[in-house]
Amino acid sequence: MLATVTRNGTEVGRWSAPGFPYEIEIELDVLEEIRHRAEEGYQRIGHGGVEFGGVLYGRIETGLVRILEWRELESDHAAGPSFVLSKADCARLEAMIAQPQRDGLLSGMEAVGWWASHGRSTVALKPQDVEVHEKYFPGAQQVMLILKPARHGPSGAGFFGRNGEGELAAAATEQEFEVRANVTALIRPPRATAAPRQLDAQLRLSTAGLMGGMTASGLAPPRPIGPRRPEGDSGRHAAEETAQPASAPAPAAESTMAVAEPPLDPSGPDPGPAFSGYATPSRGFRWWFLGALLAVAALAGAVALLIPQLIVTEPDSAGLRVEERGNLLVIRWDQTIPRMRFGDEGLVEITDDGPPRTIQLDREELNTGTLTYVRRTGDVKVALRVRSRGRVTLEEFARYLGPAAVKQEQPPSTRGAMSGQLQSDERRVDEALKQEAFRKQRLDESVRILEERLKE
């Protein structure tokens, strides 16, 4: 399982396994693009699809491998749809390993490993994979990423590399993880180091492999597009083909542009449609349509009955991630998955500075898919647990690693500000009262003087 980590505003997956003296970090956008390419090849043909592979670029540090970019090897698939390198492919691979030296997009990076999709085997190294890794990626911390696409559900994936003794294990590791589709990664603006997307070139390459090298491996070429004559056709064209001698010469190429039809005899039989590949449309009741409706209704009933079992038994992922907004962290998860939509409550445990803090979410808050938190440090751990019917049905972890939180100046106390304002108002009232008393005293003195003059 990949632990999601936000590093300097970028979401990365952090992987580690017992016996490996180093950890692996891969940008989640890079992982999503590789998964999308692997599943695209898996869906092209049956029996395992078309396998792809390429080179992983990044930086190797002490105890850590950072995967920052990827490129696909344009294989000619001379041996078939499996990813088996030919001599021309090996020459291209050598050029791709040295590509950071001449490609400005990959400046500051190096080839830290390679990747391949396995549509016909499990998440494990095949003998040809071991041979390629030993020959072209001999570094102690150079790794390989294997993806196992699936037609339904998440793809399987796993990292392989050398242990502390320099041995390369070909068996699947216990730390195999799932890679689920993340459509938002494909619609984001391209990275500054991403290669220009050349869909037409990839399509031409795959078509050339399917029409050329793959036909030698027993794969049938695509069927030509056009109307197909129904089986058992005994019409006019079938009779004409039967009556034509076997030694009749083929018509010239120029004569195929326009062919004159003989005049129709009104008294003769109906010659039938001009193209025998098309049949007269039937106007009867479409029984197949009724059967399709019944099948859809039965499928809907089965899904409604199986939803509770799927929630409990099927593995699921909420894509828990942490986004940085200065000192504010935005914790997000996918609220559309069944375990979230049908969960009774959720618990978010945040470990920052001090003991863990637990925040309880009801179903309505759980379905919002977001929670904000003001961080105090640059290392914040987040755990999300979803409960349904009294038991934990989903548990995920994420971690934020970034700069230390910026300390803000404490504003003056509201109580102190109010006390100062009251004292100022009190002084102004006292001064006004004193002035009013002085005016009253002078008025009283004037009244007394007037009364004495009136008495005289």
TADA-V386035 format. One record per helix or strand of 3 or more residues. SS is the DSSP state (helix for helix, strand for strand). FROM is the first residue (numbers start at 1). TO is the last residue. If there is no record, write none. Layout:
{{SS | FROM | TO} {SS | FROM | TO}}
This chain:
{{strand | 3 | 7} {strand | 10 | 15} {strand | 23 | 27} {helix | 28 | 42} {strand | 53 | 61} {strand | 64 | 72} {helix | 87 | 97} {helix | 99 | 101} {helix | 104 | 106} {strand | 110 | 117} {helix | 127 | 136} {strand | 143 | 148} {strand | 155 | 160} {strand | 177 | 179} {helix | 183 | 187} {helix | 199 | 211} {helix | 215 | 217} {helix | 236 | 243} {helix | 254 | 256} {helix | 287 | 313} {strand | 321 | 325} {strand | 328 | 332} {helix | 338 | 341} {strand | 345 | 351} {strand | 357 | 362} {helix | 363 | 366} {strand | 370 | 374} {strand | 379 | 388} {strand | 391 | 401} {helix | 414 | 455}}
